[in-house]
Structures are given as C-alpha cells and as structure tokens.
Amino acid sequence: RIGITDHAQDALGDVVYVDLPEVGESFDAESTFGEIESTKSVSDLFCPVSGEVVTVNDALDTDPSLVNSDPYGEGWLIELHPNDEGDLENLLTADAYEQEIA
C-alpha cells in the first residue's frame, strides 16, 4: 500500500480532498499519480516505485480526513503491483523515515 507519512499529513494540515488514479493505470517511479488537497495547499502525490494500480482507497472519497487520522492504516491511498519487486527493498519504513528526518 502507498500513502503519505505522518510527518507529511501533519505538514499538510486538514486534508479535504484526494484525487487518485483509476485501477489499471500504470506509473513510473517518481511520477505523479494524484493530488492531495488540504486547507493549506494542493500537493502532488509521487509514486515511490514503478507499477500498476490494483486498488484505490475509495473510503477517501467520502472521508479524506482518514489521511490525517490514520495515515498508516485506514488513510492509505493506493495499492500498487510493482514492476520489479526488488524496488521495494529501497523504500524506508515509517520508523526509518522518522529517523532520517529527525
């Protein structure tokens, strides 16, 4: 699953809208796959690895605030089937990311 970090949701402020792709769309690593709108700004969402969208979190259509209240749980954005499973090894865990930005 792909989402945003707790740090990112905190910096964004209250999320009011999320524009996500359709199932079946494919994206390259670091390409834009959608937008997230908060009371402060609109930000692009970037794909961490290349792959095809297999599931979209439709719950965000009616409750985008899930991104704020539960970014690592119910606030996920999309599920992606990676083109190369090895690319996943380069991603940081939430804890590793927090240490990186500390």
DSSP file (Angstrom, degrees, kcal/mol; ACC not computed):
  #  RESIDUE AA STRUCTURE BP1 BP2  ACC     N-H-->O    O-->H-N    N-H-->O    O-->H-N    TCO  KAPPA ALPHA  PHI   PSI    X-CA   Y-CA   Z-CA
    1    1 A R              0   0    0      0, 0.0     2,-0.4     0, 0.0    78,-0.2   0.000 360.0 360.0 360.0 146.8    0.0    0.0    0.0
    2    2 A I  B     +A   78   0A   0     76,-3.5    75,-3.0    45,-0.0    76,-1.5  -0.944 360.0 134.6-117.0 136.5    1.1    3.5   -0.7
    3    3 A G        -     0   0    0     -2,-0.4     2,-0.3    73,-0.2    73,-0.1  -0.757  50.7 -81.9-151.7-161.4    0.2    6.5    1.4
    4    4 A I        -     0   0    0     71,-0.3    71,-0.1    67,-0.3     2,-0.0  -0.817  45.4-102.3-114.7 161.1    1.8    9.6    3.0
    5    5 A T     >  -     0   0    0     -2,-0.3     4,-2.4     1,-0.1     5,-0.2  -0.300  26.1-114.2 -77.5 162.7    3.8    9.8    6.1
    6    6 A D  H  > S+     0   0    0      1,-0.2     4,-2.0     2,-0.2     5,-0.2   0.885 120.3  54.9 -60.2 -38.7    2.6   11.1    9.4
    7    7 A H  H  > S+     0   0    0      1,-0.2     4,-2.1     2,-0.2    -1,-0.2   0.916 108.4  47.9 -60.7 -44.3    5.1   13.9    9.0
    8    8 A A  H  > S+     0   0    0      2,-0.2     4,-2.2     1,-0.2    -2,-0.2   0.915 111.2  48.9 -66.1 -43.5    3.6   14.8    5.6
    9    9 A Q  H  X S+     0   0    0     -4,-2.4     4,-1.7     1,-0.2    -1,-0.2   0.874 111.2  51.4 -65.7 -34.2    0.0   14.8    6.8
   10   10 A D  H  < S+     0   0    0     -4,-2.0    -1,-0.2    -5,-0.2    -2,-0.2   0.908 111.0  47.3 -66.8 -41.6    0.9   16.9    9.7
   11   11 A A  H  < S+     0   0    0     -4,-2.1    -2,-0.2     1,-0.2    -1,-0.2   0.847 111.5  52.1 -67.7 -34.2    2.7   19.4    7.5
   12   12 A L  H  < S-     0   0    0     -4,-2.2    28,-0.7     1,-0.2    29,-0.3   0.865  96.2-152.2 -69.3 -36.2   -0.3   19.5    5.1
   13   13 A G     <  +     0   0    0     -4,-1.7     2,-0.4    -5,-0.2    -1,-0.2  -0.592  57.5   4.2  88.1-160.6   -2.9   20.2    7.7
   14   14 A D  S    S-     0   0    0     -2,-0.2    25,-1.6     1,-0.1     2,-0.4  -0.415  73.8-139.1 -66.3 116.3   -6.5   19.1    7.4
   15   15 A V  E     +D   38   0B   0     -2,-0.4    23,-0.3    23,-0.2    53,-0.1  -0.626  28.3 170.3 -77.3 127.9   -6.9   17.0    4.2
   16   16 A V  E     +     0   0B   0     21,-2.8     2,-0.3    -2,-0.4    22,-0.2   0.563  61.9  15.7-115.0 -14.9  -10.1   17.9    2.4
   17   17 A Y  E     -D   37   0B   0     20,-1.7    20,-3.3    47,-0.1     2,-0.4  -0.965  52.9-164.5-161.4 141.7   -9.8   16.1   -1.0
   18   18 A V  E     -D   36   0B   0     -2,-0.3     2,-0.7    18,-0.2    18,-0.2  -0.992   8.4-157.6-131.8 125.3   -7.7   13.4   -2.6
   19   19 A D  E     +D   35   0B   0     16,-3.0    16,-1.7    -2,-0.4    -2,-0.0  -0.905  23.5 178.9-103.3 112.1   -7.5   12.8   -6.4
   20   20 A L        -     0   0    0     -2,-0.7    14,-0.1    14,-0.2    36,-0.1  -0.756  25.6-106.9-116.0 159.0   -6.4    9.3   -7.1
   21   21 A P        -     0   0    0      0, 0.0     2,-0.2     0, 0.0    -1,-0.1  -0.131  37.6 -97.6 -75.4 175.6   -5.9    7.3  -10.3
   22   22 A E    >   -     0   0    0      1,-0.1     3,-1.8    34,-0.0    31,-0.2  -0.636  44.8 -92.2 -89.7 151.7   -8.1    4.5  -11.7
   23   23 A V  T 3  S+     0   0    0     -2,-0.2    31,-0.2     1,-0.2     3,-0.1  -0.414 114.3  34.5 -58.3 136.3   -7.4    0.8  -11.1
   24   24 A G  T 3  S+     0   0    0     29,-2.8    -1,-0.2     1,-0.4     2,-0.1   0.162  84.8 127.1 100.3 -17.2   -5.3   -0.4  -14.0
   25   25 A E    <   -     0   0    0     -3,-1.8    28,-3.0    27,-0.1    -1,-0.4  -0.456  48.5-145.1 -71.2 147.1   -3.3    2.8  -14.5
   26   26 A S  E     -B   52   0A   0     26,-0.2     2,-0.3    -2,-0.1    26,-0.2  -0.882  15.1-171.6-116.1 147.9    0.5    2.4  -14.6
   27   27 A F  E     -B   51   0A   0     24,-2.7    24,-2.5    -2,-0.3     2,-0.2  -0.980  19.4-128.2-138.4 148.1    3.1    4.8  -13.3
   28   28 A D    >   -     0   0    0     -2,-0.3     3,-2.0    22,-0.2    19,-0.3  -0.593  48.8 -81.9 -86.5 156.3    6.8    5.1  -13.3
   29   29 A A  T 3  S+     0   0    0      1,-0.3    -1,-0.1    -2,-0.2    21,-0.1  -0.339 117.2  14.4 -56.9 137.2    8.8    5.6  -10.1
   30   30 A E  T 3  S+     0   0    0     17,-4.0    -1,-0.3     1,-0.3     2,-0.2   0.482  97.5 127.6  72.9   6.4    8.8    9.3   -9.1
   31   31 A S    <   -     0   0    0     -3,-2.0    16,-2.8    16,-0.2     2,-0.4  -0.562  68.9 -99.0 -87.3 159.5    5.9   10.2  -11.4
   32   32 A T  E     + E   0  46B   0     14,-0.2    14,-0.2    -2,-0.2    -4,-0.1  -0.615  39.2 172.9 -78.4 129.6    2.8   12.0  -10.2
   33   33 A F  E     -     0   0B   0     12,-2.8     2,-0.3    -2,-0.4    13,-0.2   0.424  61.7 -34.0-115.8  -1.3   -0.1    9.7   -9.6
   34   34 A G  E     - E   0  45B   0     11,-0.9    11,-2.8   -14,-0.1     2,-0.3  -0.985  59.7 -95.8 173.4-169.9   -2.6   12.1   -8.0
   35   35 A E  E     -DE  19  44B   0    -16,-1.7   -16,-3.0    -2,-0.3     2,-0.4  -0.964  15.0-153.4-136.1 153.0   -3.1   15.2   -5.8
   36   36 A I  E     -DE  18  43B   0      7,-2.8     7,-2.8    -2,-0.3     2,-0.5  -0.997  13.4-159.3-127.7 128.9   -3.9   15.8   -2.2
   37   37 A E  E     +DE  17  42B   0    -20,-3.3   -21,-2.8    -2,-0.4   -20,-1.7  -0.909  14.0 172.1-113.8 131.8   -5.6   19.0   -1.1
   38   38 A S  E     -D   15   0B   0      3,-3.4   -23,-0.2    -2,-0.5   -25,-0.1  -0.683  52.1 -93.5-123.3-180.0   -5.6   20.4    2.4
   39   39 A T  S    S+     0   0    0    -25,-1.6   -26,-0.1    -2,-0.2   -24,-0.1   0.665 126.6  42.4 -68.4 -14.4   -6.8   23.6    3.9
   40   40 A K  S    S-     0   0    0    -28,-0.7     2,-0.3     1,-0.3    -1,-0.2   0.793 123.7 -28.0 -99.4 -35.8   -3.2   24.9    3.4
   41   41 A S        -     0   0    0    -29,-0.3    -3,-3.4     2,-0.0     2,-0.4  -0.958  51.5-103.0-166.3 175.1   -2.3   23.7   -0.1
   42   42 A V  E     -E   37   0B   0     -2,-0.3     2,-0.4    -5,-0.2    -5,-0.2  -0.989  39.5-173.8-116.7 130.6   -2.6   21.3   -3.0
   43   43 A S  E     -E   36   0B   0     -7,-2.8    -7,-2.8    -2,-0.4     2,-0.1  -0.953  23.2-118.3-128.4 145.2    0.3   18.8   -3.4
   44   44 A D  E     -E   35   0B   0     -2,-0.4     2,-0.5    -9,-0.2    -9,-0.3  -0.466  23.3-134.3 -73.6 150.9    1.2   16.2   -6.0
   45   45 A L  E     -E   34   0B   0    -11,-2.8   -12,-2.8    -2,-0.1   -11,-0.9  -0.940  21.0-152.8-106.4 129.3    1.5   12.6   -4.9
   46   46 A F  E     -E   32   0B   0     -2,-0.5   -14,-0.2   -14,-0.2   -17,-0.1  -0.846  14.0-123.3-110.4 139.8    4.5   10.8   -6.2
   47   47 A C        -     0   0    0    -16,-2.8   -17,-4.0    -2,-0.4   -16,-0.2  -0.649  13.0-156.2 -80.0 125.6    4.9    7.1   -6.9
   48   48 A P  S    S+     0   0    0      0, 0.0     2,-0.3     0, 0.0    -1,-0.1   0.776  77.0  14.8 -75.9 -25.2    7.7    5.5   -5.0
   49   49 A V  S    S-     0   0    0    -21,-0.1     2,-0.2   -20,-0.1   -22,-0.1  -0.948  88.3 -95.5-141.8 160.8    8.2    2.6   -7.4
   50   50 A S        +     0   0    0     -2,-0.3    33,-2.5   -21,-0.1    34,-0.5  -0.559  67.8 101.9 -76.1 141.8    7.0    1.7  -11.0
   51   51 A G  E     -BC  27  82A   0    -24,-2.5   -24,-2.7    31,-0.3     2,-0.4  -0.988  63.9 -71.0 169.9-173.5    3.9   -0.4  -11.2
   52   52 A E  E     -BC  26  81A   0     29,-2.1    29,-3.2    -2,-0.3     2,-0.4  -0.898  41.5-117.3-112.4 135.3    0.2   -0.8  -11.8
   53   53 A V  E     + C   0  80A   0    -28,-3.0   -29,-2.8    -2,-0.4    27,-0.3  -0.557  35.1 170.1 -70.2 124.5   -2.6    0.4   -9.5
   54   54 A V  E     +     0   0A   0     25,-2.7     2,-0.3    -2,-0.4    26,-0.2   0.626  65.4  17.4-109.8 -21.3   -4.6   -2.6   -8.3
   55   55 A T  E     - C   0  79A   0     24,-1.4    24,-2.8   -33,-0.1     2,-0.4  -0.990  59.4-158.2-151.6 144.2   -6.7   -1.0   -5.6
   56   56 A V  E     - C   0  78A   0     -2,-0.3     2,-1.6    22,-0.2    22,-0.2  -0.968  30.6-116.9-121.7 140.4   -7.7    2.5   -4.7
   57   57 A N    >   +     0   0    0     20,-2.6     3,-1.6    -2,-0.4     4,-0.2  -0.594  33.3 179.5 -78.8  89.8   -8.9    3.6   -1.3
   58   58 A D  T >>  +     0   0    0     -2,-1.6     3,-1.6     1,-0.3     4,-0.5   0.683  69.9  78.0 -65.9 -18.5  -12.5    4.6   -2.1
   59   59 A A  H >> S+     0   0    0      1,-0.3     4,-1.8     2,-0.2     3,-0.6   0.777  83.1  66.3 -61.9 -24.4  -13.2    5.5    1.5
   60   60 A L  H <4 S+     0   0    0     -3,-1.6    -1,-0.3     1,-0.2   -42,-0.2   0.707  85.4  71.5 -71.4 -18.8  -11.2    8.7    0.9
   61   61 A D  H <4 S+     0   0    0     -3,-1.6    -1,-0.2    -4,-0.2    -2,-0.2   0.900 114.5  23.6 -60.6 -40.3  -13.9    9.9   -1.5
   62   62 A T  H << S+     0   0    0     -3,-0.6    -2,-0.2    -4,-0.5    -1,-0.2   0.661 138.4  28.2-100.4 -19.8  -16.3   10.4    1.5
   63   63 A D    ><  +     0   0    0     -4,-1.8     3,-1.8     1,-0.1    -1,-0.2  -0.515  56.7 163.2-143.2  72.4  -13.8   10.8    4.3
   64   64 A P  T >   +     0   0    0      0, 0.0     3,-1.8     0, 0.0     4,-0.4   0.693  69.0  80.3 -64.4 -16.1  -10.4   12.3    3.1
   65   65 A S  T >>  +     0   0    0      1,-0.3     4,-2.5     2,-0.2     3,-0.8   0.633  69.6  83.0 -67.1 -11.1   -9.6   13.1    6.8
   66   66 A L  H <> S+     0   0    0     -3,-1.8     4,-2.4     1,-0.3     9,-0.3   0.818  81.4  64.2 -59.0 -28.9   -8.6    9.5    7.2
   67   67 A V  H <4 S+     0   0    0     -3,-1.8    -1,-0.3     1,-0.2    -2,-0.2   0.875 110.0  37.6 -61.4 -36.6   -5.3   10.5    5.7
   68   68 A N  H <4 S+     0   0    0     -3,-0.8    -2,-0.2    -4,-0.4    -1,-0.2   0.914 120.5  43.3 -79.0 -46.2   -4.8   12.7    8.8
   69   69 A S  H  < S+     0   0    0     -4,-2.5    -2,-0.2     1,-0.2    -3,-0.2   0.771 134.7  10.2 -76.7 -25.9   -6.3   10.5   11.5
   70   70 A D    ><> +     0   0    0     -4,-2.4     5,-2.7    -5,-0.2     3,-1.6  -0.362  65.3 162.4-152.0  63.3   -4.7    7.2   10.4
   71   71 A P  T 3 5S+     0   0    0      0, 0.0   -67,-0.3     0, 0.0    -2,-0.1   0.771  83.8  42.8 -61.2 -26.7   -2.0    7.7    7.7
   72   72 A Y  T 3 5S+     0   0    0    -69,-0.1    -5,-0.1     4,-0.1   -67,-0.0   0.391 127.7  24.6 -99.6   3.2   -0.5    4.3    8.2
   73   73 A G  T X 5S+     0   0    0     -3,-1.6     3,-1.2    -7,-0.2    -3,-0.1   0.272 132.0   2.5-126.0-106.7   -3.8    2.4    8.5
   74   74 A E  T 3 5S+     0   0    0      1,-0.3    -7,-0.1    -8,-0.1    -8,-0.1   0.594 119.1  70.9 -68.4 -11.4   -7.2    3.4    7.0
   75   75 A G  T 3 < +     0   0    0     -5,-2.7   -71,-0.3    -9,-0.3    -1,-0.3   0.216  67.3 131.8 -92.8  15.7   -5.7    6.5    5.4
   76   76 A W    <   -     0   0    0     -3,-1.2   -73,-0.2    -6,-0.2   -16,-0.1  -0.209  44.3-153.8 -61.9 160.7   -3.7    4.6    2.7
   77   77 A L        -     0   0    0    -75,-3.0   -20,-2.6     1,-0.4     2,-0.3   0.869  57.6 -10.3-104.7 -61.4   -4.1    5.9   -0.9
   78   78 A I  E     -AC   2  56A   0    -76,-1.5   -76,-3.5   -22,-0.2     2,-0.5  -0.938  49.9-131.0-139.5 160.1   -3.5    3.1   -3.4
   79   79 A E  E     - C   0  55A   0    -24,-2.8   -25,-2.7    -2,-0.3   -24,-1.4  -0.962  30.0-165.2-109.3 135.4   -2.2   -0.4   -3.7
   80   80 A L  E     - C   0  53A   0     -2,-0.5   -27,-0.2   -27,-0.3   -54,-0.1  -0.961  21.2-142.9-125.4 134.7    0.4   -0.9   -6.5
   81   81 A H  E     - C   0  52A   0    -29,-3.2   -29,-2.1    -2,-0.4    -2,-0.0  -0.873  35.7-133.1 -92.0 109.6    1.7   -4.1   -8.1
   82   82 A P  E     - C   0  51A   0      0, 0.0   -31,-0.3     0, 0.0     3,-0.2  -0.294   6.2-138.7 -67.7 146.1    5.4   -3.2   -8.6
   83   83 A N  S    S+     0   0    0    -33,-2.5     2,-0.4     1,-0.3   -32,-0.1   0.834  99.8  26.7 -67.2 -32.9    7.0   -3.9  -11.9
   84   84 A D    >   -     0   0    0    -34,-0.5     3,-2.1     1,-0.1     4,-0.4  -0.934  68.5-157.4-136.0 109.6   10.1   -5.1  -10.0
   85   85 A E  G >  S+     0   0    0     -2,-0.4     3,-1.4     1,-0.3     4,-0.4   0.783  91.7  69.9 -56.4 -28.0    9.7   -6.5   -6.5
   86   86 A G  G >  S+     0   0    0      1,-0.3     3,-1.2     2,-0.2     4,-0.3   0.758  83.9  69.8 -62.9 -25.0   13.3   -5.6   -5.9
   87   87 A D  G X  S+     0   0    0     -3,-2.1     3,-1.4     1,-0.2    -1,-0.3   0.782  86.2  67.9 -63.0 -26.1   12.5   -1.9   -5.9
   88   88 A L  G X  S+     0   0    0     -3,-1.4     3,-1.4    -4,-0.4    -1,-0.2   0.774  86.4  68.2 -65.8 -25.4   10.6   -2.4   -2.6
   89   89 A E  G <  S+     0   0    0     -3,-1.2    -1,-0.3    -4,-0.4    -2,-0.2   0.720  93.8  58.6 -67.1 -20.1   13.9   -3.0   -0.8
   90   90 A N  G <  S+     0   0    0     -3,-1.4    -1,-0.3    -4,-0.3     2,-0.2   0.518  86.2  99.8 -87.1  -5.5   14.9    0.6   -1.4
   91   91 A L  S <  S-     0   0    0     -3,-1.4     2,-0.3    -4,-0.2   -42,-0.0  -0.517  70.7-125.0 -84.1 150.2   11.9    2.0    0.5
   92   92 A L        -     0   0    0     -2,-0.2     2,-0.1     1,-0.1    -2,-0.1  -0.658  17.0-125.6 -90.0 146.5   12.1    3.2    4.1
   93   93 A T     >  -     0   0    0     -2,-0.3     4,-2.4     1,-0.1     5,-0.2  -0.400  35.3-102.4 -75.3 167.4    9.9    2.0    6.9
   94   94 A A  H  > S+     0   0    0      1,-0.2     4,-2.3     2,-0.2     5,-0.1   0.909 124.4  48.9 -59.0 -42.3    7.9    4.6    8.8
   95   95 A D  H  > S+     0   0    0      2,-0.2     4,-2.0     1,-0.2    -1,-0.2   0.911 110.7  49.2 -65.6 -42.2   10.4    4.4   11.7
   96   96 A A  H  > S+     0   0    0      1,-0.2     4,-2.0     2,-0.2    -1,-0.2   0.878 110.7  51.6 -64.4 -37.0   13.4    4.7    9.4
   97   97 A Y  H  X S+     0   0    0     -4,-2.4     4,-2.0     2,-0.2    -2,-0.2   0.923 107.7  51.7 -65.2 -43.9   11.9    7.7    7.7
   98   98 A E  H  X S+     0   0    0     -4,-2.3     4,-0.9     1,-0.2    -2,-0.2   0.891 111.1  47.8 -60.4 -39.6   11.3    9.4   11.1
   99   99 A Q  H  < S+     0   0    0     -4,-2.0     3,-0.3     1,-0.2    -1,-0.2   0.873 109.0  55.5 -67.1 -36.7   15.0    8.8   12.0
  100  100 A E  H  < S+     0   0    0     -4,-2.0    -2,-0.2     1,-0.2    -1,-0.2   0.870 114.0  38.3 -63.6 -38.7   16.0   10.2    8.6
  101  101 A I  H  <        0   0    0     -4,-2.0    -1,-0.2     1,-0.2    -2,-0.2   0.539 360.0 360.0 -92.7  -6.7   14.2   13.5    9.1
  102  102 A A     <        0   0    0     -4,-0.9    -1,-0.2    -3,-0.3    -2,-0.1   0.495 360.0 360.0 -69.6 360.0   15.0   13.9   12.8
